[in-house]
Amino acid sequence: MTAQVTVLYFAKSAELSGLKEEELVAVPTPISSQGLWSLLLQRHPRLCVLQHQVVLAVRQQYVAIGDELVALGDGDEVAVVPPLSGG
């Protein structure tokens, strides 16, 4: 199965991808959070600088990048949340 999802980019990830959001069609589901991150890296290789710092949020729930399986549905939001800089 596949799903159409909206990916939201915040802070540094928006800067690196050049986008605030995009639609992804035909994302395999279920997919591991690592697989989802790899898919985003293929589209936006510059995101690799965030590799060990970023977390994903699926339907506003944080998901660490790893082997955890994520079930996606049409219309789901996936947010790319880089570390927030303090100040």
Secondary structure, DSSP 4 states (H G I P E B T S, - for coil): -EEEEEEEE-HHHHHHHT-SEEEEEEEESSEEHHHHHHHHHHH-GGGGGGTTT-EEEETTEEE-SSS-EE---TT-EEEEEPPPPP-
